[in-house]
Amino acid sequence: MGTPRTFHTQTDSTLVHRNGEPVTVVRAIRHADNAHDLEVLPMYIVRFEDGTQIEAWCDELQPHRHAVPVQA
């Protein structure tokens, strides 16, 4: 994880103002639980540069144009 991406949503009107902002993938959500049905997974916890964390789907995360490879 820690992969730089750019956020873009077409479905969440409460977050559309954040389109184009860089985010960092914190972790993947891969297993169903009380808040996530298997049909919607995987999802990702992502962090904006201001520290705000949200859940995002794969199609909301675009490759970040200025990404620097993460060193392990």
Helices and strands as residue ranges (DSSP letters): E 4-7, G 16-18, E 22-29, G 38-40, E 43-48, E 53-57, G 58-60, E 61-63
